[in-house]
Amino acid sequence: MSSSTDLINAFHFPHCVISIRNWEDAHLPLSQSRIAFDLFMLIGHSAHDDQPLTLKQLFNSLKYSERGIRYVLEQFIDGGWCEVVGQTEDRRFRLIVATQRLIDKLREYEQVVLTKYSAALIEQS
């Protein structure tokens, strides 16, 4: 076996995932389902690309019931993670905009994930 194969075999991937999940539970706006995590990532991605989603795009992008998405979205709005802005005539075309709180937490989350995986790889080398 090559040294890179040894490194991959020694890398304790499940430990990293569990550690990251524990951080997510403590710091991200999660609920009992993965809707909140997926919504967090989708809104964060749209903010990163500077392309806010319409409500219609949001509902079509997630593979959950509209009712479930609406429930979690209301929690996000109430918690200050995102805002709904735009047209009042046709509510489907209102935009979901990430707040600075969500953007900051997404950056923090990115650093946590990269740090945990990097540290685990360094430990194994």
For each residue, the residues with C-beta under 8 A, 3 or more apart:
1: 5 6 9
2: 5 6
3: 6 7
4: 7 8
5: 1 2 8 9
6: 1 2 3 9 10
7: 3 4 10 11 121 124 125
8: 4 5 11
9: 1 5 6
10: 6 7 124
11: 7 8 120 121 124
12: 15 16 120 124
13: 16 17
14: 17 18
15: 12 18 19 120
16: 12 13 19 20 116 117 120
17: 13 14 20 21
18: 14 15 21 22
19: 15 16 22 23 116
20: 16 17 23 24 112 113 116
21: 17 18 24 25
22: 18 19 25 26
23: 19 20 26 27 109 112 116
24: 20 21 27 28 30 37 109
25: 21 22 28 30
26: 22 23
27: 23 24 105 108 109
28: 24 25 36 37 40 105 109
29: 36 40 75 76 79 81
30: 24 25 36 37 40
31: 35 36 72 75
32:
33: 36 64 68 72
34: 37 38
35: 31 38 39 62 64 68 69 72
36: 28 29 30 31 33 39 40 72 75 76
37: 24 28 30 34 40 41
38: 34 35 41 42 62 64
39: 35 36 42 43 58 62 69 72 73 76
40: 28 29 30 36 37 43 44 76 81 102 106
41: 37 38 44 45
42: 38 39 45 46 53 58 61 62
43: 39 40 46 47 53 76 81 82 96 98 102
44: 40 41 47 48 98 102 103 106
45: 41 42 48 49
46: 42 43 49 51 52 53 96 98
47: 43 44 50 52 97 98 102 103 106
48: 44 45 106
49: 45 46
50: 47
51: 46
52: 46 47 85 95 96 97 98
53: 42 43 46 57 58 61 95 96
54: 57 58 92 93 94 95 96
55: 58 59 84 91 92 93 94 96
56: 59 60 92 93
57: 53 54 60 61
58: 39 42 53 54 55 61 62 69 73 96
59: 55 56 62 66 69
60: 56 57
61: 42 53 57 58
62: 35 38 39 42 58 59 69
63:
64: 33 35 38 68 69
65: 68 69
66: 59 69 70
67: 70 71
68: 33 35 64 65 71 72
69: 35 39 58 59 62 64 65 66 72 73
70: 66 67 73 74
71: 67 68 74 75
72: 31 33 35 36 39 68 69 75 76
73: 39 58 69 70 76 77 82 96
74: 70 71 77 78
75: 29 31 36 71 72 78 79
76: 29 36 39 40 43 72 73 79 81 82 102
77: 73 74 80 81 82 83 84
78: 74 75
79: 29 75 76
80: 77 99 101
81: 29 40 43 76 77 98 99 101 102 105
82: 43 73 76 77 96 97 98 99 102
83: 77 96 97 99
84: 55 77 94 95 96 97
85: 52 94 95 97
86: 93 94 95
87: 90 91 93 94
88: 91 94
89:
90: 87 93
91: 55 87 88 94
92: 54 55 56
93: 54 55 56 86 87 90
94: 54 55 84 85 86 87 88 91
95: 52 53 54 84 85 86
96: 43 46 52 53 54 55 58 73 82 83 84
97: 47 52 82 83 84 85
98: 43 44 46 47 52 81 82 102 103 106
99: 80 81 82 83 102 103
100: 103 104
101: 80 81 104 105
102: 40 43 44 47 76 81 82 98 99 105 106
103: 44 47 98 99 100 106 107
104: 100 101 107 108
105: 27 28 81 101 102 108 109
106: 40 44 47 48 98 102 103 109 110
107: 103 104 110 111
108: 27 104 105 111 112
109: 23 24 27 28 105 106 112 113
110: 106 107 113 114
111: 107 108 114 115
112: 20 23 108 109 115 116
113: 20 109 110 116 117
114: 110 111 117 118
115: 111 112 118 119
116: 16 19 20 23 112 113 119 120
117: 16 113 114 120 121
118: 114 115 121 122
119: 115 116 122 123
120: 11 12 15 16 116 117 123 124
121: 7 11 117 118 124 125
122: 118 119 125
123: 119 120
124: 7 10 11 12 120 121
125: 7 121 122
